[in-house]
């Protein structure tokens, strides 16, 4: 009978022969990733393959007016010059007067007949004055700065923009990036090749200081052949992230997107409101994903922060983790897939080993509480896939598959412990992923009452830097692992005043993630307590039944006699739940099950004596 079920009154009795159920092929791991998270993972995992398409909305918070706002102001200036009284709504006035909507290109074309004149008019709308600079207007926004960060870090290399301003270039130079800027056909012919530049900005409508800007509808109806060639290449070779551009106008740019054949990388379209019919047509033509945003500043700032977090933690994409577990389930369900299962585990092991050689895993330099917390997160993220596969194997794997996980733990342990140069705290934390894998597998074995396999798993030997071997129980248990020092784990938020901060953190970590590999449980707290109590019982196996009984019978000072042993984690203070677990272990049925699996010399009495010894050891702890 499975022990966990005994603590739930409504749980039906379980037949021992049916304790392990087949793996269902239709099991699915739900992955809930919002569009913003999806785009962050896409950019991070496809470094340099996304181009940005940026419109006037990007510079809105810099108080550089959009084309619509410039149109309104031009209408105002023309009308006032003709003696028209000030209006509250110049668009409405224009429509009522001329029976048509004001058109930016048409109005600009009427009042400025040459490109030089148009450039001069735009200059006043874009160039910051002294007071603008003092008050932060017409200067790079949070969005420009976030994009500059993404370019500096190599995530974005190519930018197409319809904007005339130079805010993006200024933001890039502030972070030490000198972009290749193409704002005319001449500049395109003399520019550094796209493949050779770290940042390529195609200012498709020109630059406000260049007389050759494209403004009128006629100028925007078709691009020079050189522009079309480079646009076709970018739109074919890169994924696209659109922001601040409606897609309703700019006919030549719309045509370029519609004719682009690329389906290799996705399109993401960030928009404050609903896309118009032309914008939606463009989005749908590339099977794009529309993302509702509050503003360009909020979108790019959040995106840069998310990518930085992913880079720092190297957390696996939730969708990839789900697929990894599905593959592991499929390979475990068929004996002919045992080699594929082994290869899958090996691939993940070498991913972790390669990741551990990165600079952010270095054990050199000063150690602070921030360093320790970041390193803990890095290890948890890098090992997430292996840890969940280990737990899944504990539940469903056969002996050969469990042995594969044990060998993976040994390989990782040896590789991560090989470098012993650096700060002791950081060196010790290099064993964290093997410790997590071991604990996950143990949780899975206990869940399905696989006591024989559990004993064998604990007895696996690890290479030791003290020139002899120790077991998984010795080096990977919560108290045996040398990285479990209370001083380290008390640095984590919320664990500052805990008696057992490492065990508490492990409990919280697995409590939030165990469903993906252990399935549903009536009581995870009890399962976790068993993972601490049973190692304590197993640690007494080198005593005979007679020795255990005699020790318990000895009188001793002010209390009862017992064999001293380390008390693992939460069982030392979670008094009543632990007492309930020990009472159940002492029962005839359960002690017999453990004895049949080989615990305490195969003696049910020996199991009960060991449980009583653990109870007495807990009772002597000073915090009761």
Beta strands, then each sheet from edge to edge (+ up, - down):
strand 1: 50-54
strand 2: 156-161
strand 3: 180-182
strand 4: 200-203
strand 5: 239-243
strand 6: 267-271
strand 7: 289-292
strand 8: 461-463
strand 9: 469-471
strand 10: 555-556
strand 11: 559-560
sheet 1: 3+ 4+ 2+ 1+ 5+ 6+ 7+
sheet 2: 8+ 9-
sheet 3: 10+ 11-
end
